[in-house]
Amino acid sequence: QVQLAESGGGVVQPGRSLRLSCAASGFTFSSYGMHWVRQAPGKGLEWVAVIWYDGGTTYYADSVKGRFAISRDNSKNTLYLQMNSLRAEDTAVYYCAKEVYSFGEIIARYFDSWGQGTLVTVSS
Amino acid sequence: DIQMTQSPSSLSASVGDRVTITCRASQSISNYLNWYQQRPGKAPNLLIFAASSLQSGVPSRFIGGGSGTDFTLTISNLQPEDFATYYCQQSYGTPYTFGQGSKLDIK
């Protein structure tokens, strides 16, 4: 079955960097777009970034554009999120999610699998 | 960016009740609307995609409807495990915005 396992979270000082990883298994990783979604403590879900199946295209939320970089290594079945210039407002649980984009009878795009999340705390 | 507005933000109901949550998009998103359930301390779980298609393994008491800008999630015959927070999400275009969430608790 599909498994997504995030790692790399922790406590980091403002202005520093952190890299998150998401190890994928149970599906053909190189065939699917992948996303990062975050959730600040007690708050709702915020979409962060997407990378297409081949790594050729990425998009970011305005709140992280220019500071975060999403990437993937299809040979290692791993998704990454490089987070630079971290701010207190980046404190959140970060989830990776697998996108399904169906072109058939029903045209749809949705996140059918999520990891368990990794907590990033930005604090001095 | 497309804004997603859910209502109500919170609601209380009893086991066996039927409830409806509404989600409105700031522009037409066709049927690119998904619903997720999130229990405390857990990752979100997909319930409905493409506005009204039930994800495999999700009970049929969850029903999604709507198109364009106005969407609904109806849960019939509420069960104890349904008390959670529900989010709508548009996947029409990036950023794939979520609604602010609707917390369903036991009356």
Contacts between the chains, C-beta under 8 A, distances in Angstrom:
chain1	res1	chain2	res2	distance
A	35	B	96	7.3
A	37	B	44	7.9
A	44	B	87	6.7
A	44	B	98	6.1
A	44	B	99	7.5
A	44	B	100	5.0
A	44	B	101	4.5
A	45	B	36	7.7
A	45	B	38	7.7
A	45	B	44	6.5
A	45	B	87	5.6
A	45	B	89	7.6
A	45	B	98	4.4
A	45	B	101	7.4
A	46	B	98	7.0
A	47	B	89	7.8
A	47	B	94	7.9
A	47	B	95	5.2
A	47	B	96	4.5
A	47	B	97	6.4
A	47	B	98	6.7
A	50	B	94	6.5
A	50	B	96	7.4
A	59	B	94	4.2
A	59	B	95	7.3
A	61	B	95	5.0
A	62	B	1	7.7
A	62	B	95	7.5
A	95	B	43	5.7
A	95	B	44	7.5
A	100	B	49	7.8
A	106	B	50	5.0
A	106	B	53	5.7
A	107	B	31	7.8
A	107	B	50	7.2
A	108	B	31	7.4
A	108	B	32	7.0
A	108	B	34	7.9
A	108	B	49	4.9
A	108	B	50	3.7
A	108	B	53	6.8
A	108	B	91	7.5
A	109	B	32	6.2
A	109	B	91	4.0
A	110	B	34	4.5
A	110	B	46	6.1
A	110	B	49	3.9
A	110	B	50	7.4
A	110	B	89	7.8
A	110	B	91	6.1
A	111	B	34	7.3
A	111	B	36	7.7
A	111	B	44	7.6
A	111	B	46	6.3
A	111	B	89	7.7
A	112	B	46	5.4
A	112	B	49	7.8
A	112	B	55	7.0
A	114	B	43	4.0
A	114	B	44	5.7
A	114	B	45	7.5
A	115	B	43	6.5
A	116	B	42	8.0
A	116	B	43	5.8
A	117	B	43	5.9
